[in-house]
Amino acid sequence: MYTSKERVIRDGYLIAFEGEVMSDEEAAKRGLLDPEPEQKPKAKNTRRKAKPKAEPVEDEEDYDEDEEA
């Protein structure tokens, strides 16, 4: 069974109204069924390798532990 999700009008003719329930055969005759999607070949592994994390760089010249703010 097929239920139209929206009102369909083609060339000025009402093809199906919203919520109309019909057999799959009738829906196919009216051109409402999507053609079966073509089988696409599976993509190869698309995961990217993790980038190494950058190590924090401490600037020794400007850093003074004894200095208070």
Residue pairs with C-beta under 8 A, 6 or more apart in sequence:
1 21
1 22
1 23
1 24
2 21
2 22
2 23
2 24
2 26
2 27
2 32
2 33
3 19
3 20
3 21
4 16
4 17
4 18
4 19
4 20
4 21
4 22
4 27
4 32
5 18
6 18
7 14
7 16
7 17
7 18
8 14
8 15
8 16
8 30
8 32
9 15
10 31
15 30
15 31
15 32
16 22
16 27
16 30
16 32
22 30
24 33
27 33
